[in-house]
Amino acid sequence: MSLQSIPAGTTLIIRGGRAILPLADWHEPDTLDIAIAGNEIAGIAPRFAAVADAPIEELDARGHLVLPGFINAHYHSHDVLAKGTLEEVPLETWRLYALPPQYPPRSVEEVRARTLLGALECLRSGMTTIQDMLTLYPFESRHLDAVMQAYKEIGIRVVFSLQYADRKGLETIPYWKDIFPKDLHPLLSSAAEPERQLDLLAHFESTCLGAPPRPRVHWALGPSAPERCSSALMARTMELARRYDIPVYSHIYESRGMALQARLTLREHGGSLIKRLAAEGALDPLLNLAHSVWLARDEIDLLAATGTGVVLNPQGNLKMKCGIPPIRALQDAGVRIGLGCDNCSCSDAQNMFMAMKLFALLAAASDPLPGPPQAAAALRAATESGAESARLGHAIGRIAPGYKADLTVIDMSDPTWSPLNSAVRQLVHVEAGRGVRHVIVDGAVVVRDRRLTTIDEDEIYDAVEAVMPGFRRDFAAISERVKRLQPWLDAAHQRMVSTKLEFDRIYIPF
């Protein structure tokens, strides 16, 4: 084997790993060296020459799989501390337990601790980029400053958006307004509530979009959901997105109730949120619609025709009884599909291995006829498509010269990988995350030998423990409030699930 010269400017060489390259055989990836210069991939070769006296770091990846860092294309850092708190809670009820409008104002210490902990979990499971659609309610600049400082210190790449709305949640959930007594209406809210004294979108533009660039930070816009945003607010959102060429992330049709709400309130658009967005000119390659479980066939065709993408979140959708997204139909139509892990209180785990495996399995379950193999599709959704959704398809999501050096290195000395029959199938269907050994973001090794290098992990855990008494006290109070509301919540949910829709996304045995 002839040796190739080390590219000029190389600062790090990853030696001898099996690399998942864009056009290569993902079942039997080649053993390669990857040269990194600063924060970019400088070259890929079967073997680079030995390092002489140059100050070049080497990372031994023999016996390892090297892949593009995962991109968590839908994540909310605001409820990291609530993982493991809930189960058997439908989406509409879950919102009353988990989301910031239900909580008293948080401390800066809590905001910082939860941001670091969530980022640590993402990094340790091989994610190099997260799309944080963050609700800060009520908004305080010091909380946003704490979030951005935490991301800077820990070293993860973030596509950041604030979540906003201008319609109250009570107005957007079927039957709540009619079923709940009026004196209980002030206790009901949704994912994001209108700010009382601040134009949040204008503030975000002036302080973030118009500010100097930050390392590893990419901006996005986060209208909570079309039913929670007026036509005027969606128009402002899309105008800003086009002017700054940044992505937009929103929620759509996560639950049966969200699809039903559209049928009940959008008769002028055929009961369709997608058709409403089309009429408003909001469907666009810049737009990504998280969940998209209850899409109808003609709505899928509209997404495909306009280049609008979706981000699927199979863990939370199953746990909260939302249903199975029409994966095969989306694939057949050519819709861009990213993958996310959503809230820590509904999917619980920020683990892309779980998300990829569920994606592949639900694609199989959503159509009785055999279709295209799904392991490679799942990996593309977790890497390339996530990058494209963020308007970063030219920079991340692939191992190629000129791309950012965002890489995950997986130890294959594990029963998961023996025998090695297909790297991509075993990655998706067998690996659960314990093999993640090194993680590189922007050319820096931020996880080495399964430990964070940028911040002492014990300090993060200590910071979390310090704020948990206050969080647990507030969560207990919220739980008591929801218990008081439960009879009406149950009545509304029963009415939602019994009202007929033209199709179903949940299999109910008889």
Phi, psi and omega in degrees: 000124180283139179275143176258151179290146178291130180302146179301140177084003183298134178245340182210136173238128173265117190260127161072024177269156172280112191256133176275095180266158188305314187251013184270178177279109183283348176282320179230074182293146181286156173275123189218161167258143178237122178261134181240131177243109184066246182251012183235155173284122184264333182185158179225132183208157174303325179197124172269154179300159179295149177285130178270249183262357183293147180281071182247126177281146176239137177241117183283112180247018176298135183077018181233157172258131180247122182225162175301142177301141179294152178240109178278099191274004173204113188204146177230114182281354187289343181235033178304325185286352185261009179300142177077010184267338193224149166202160184056040179239114178297159187308311186296325176285320180306322182302329182283342176271324202250340195258149190307325180300342179275347189257153168295162177307140183267160177277157175299323181298319179292317180300316180294315183298315183291325179295315180295317182296315179298317179295322178299314180298319179297313179298315183294342177256019170091008178274134176251343179225137174233143171260100182269107176263089196263131171262118171246103185224127350292150186291134172225132182300326181295330176290317177298319178299320180295320179297311183294324177293320179297316179295322178298316184289321186280334171095011179275155173273137183226134169258105197252134173219146168271140178272135183215162179201161174232014173236137181291145183302325180303329183280354192240007181240127185304131169074350181300314185297327181278322188279322183281138171302147185300330181290346177265351182304322179297345181272357186255135179209180181228205187296321179215138179248154179300136174291141186277327189229017186213134169276094189296323181294317178295321179296319180296320178297314185289324186264339184242300184297323182268003182271166177301150180300151175245142178301133175064014177247129177232135187269153175213171177245146188229063172298125193306309177192151182303322181290342178262002181233131177292164176301322180296319180291321176296322178296317177299318181300309184292327176297315178296316182300317180290323181293320182263357183053056179235157182282162176237134177238131179216168177260145173208139171047044177291319184237168174301322180298324180291322175293320179296320179302320178296317180298324185280332191243350185239049181299328180292345177245026179066027180070026188234124173293326180294318179291327174298313180297322177298316180296330180275356181075023184268340178291130193190150174303340176288340189266135176235128185250108183288141176086285175053038183287318190258035175289138172273164185300316181291334176288322176299319179297323178294319177299315181296318183293332183258356181076012179289139183257167173234157173233114183271146183225074192295329183297304182294324181296323177286317185295326182263019173062030181279327177122188184252123179291155181280069189300310183297320179296320177296317179296315182298327180280345181085024178284137176294131183235116170258172180234141176224169179246356170060203185291149176289340181270355178241318175266340178071309187258130168272081188220106183289338175296317175299314183297317180295316181296316178296321176305310182295319181289320180289328173299319178294320183285340185276355179210126183288342181270139178302140180232203181292148176303141190254348183297311180295323178297320179296317180294321177296320179298325182277353183229279187300313184291324175298321177295316179296323180297329182269007185064030182236021182297343178273353191234328183224171176094356180217155171261103182200149178304137181092344177277157176298146180276075175247103191224150174239134184244121186248127179286123182262007177275069187205150177305335177308325190252011181237121356282159179271101179259326177203115182299317185287321179292320180288330174297316185277319189260346184239310182298136180245357179119346183290344181277351182295116184251312180233146175226130182243127178234124177057034177086356180254138177280100184266340169233122179233127182051043173071016178233140177296137181259343188272326181222146175295118182302324180297327177295324177295313180297322178295320179296323178294313180299328181293329183263350185294326177303317178293319178296316181295323177298314181290322179295322178296319178296319178295319179298322177294322178296316180295324178300322177295325182275350192304318181302319180284326175299316179296319180295317180293318180296318179299321179291322178298314185283342180265347177286131188288134168243166187283350176206171181230150175240007180233127177277122179244111182292155179246000000 
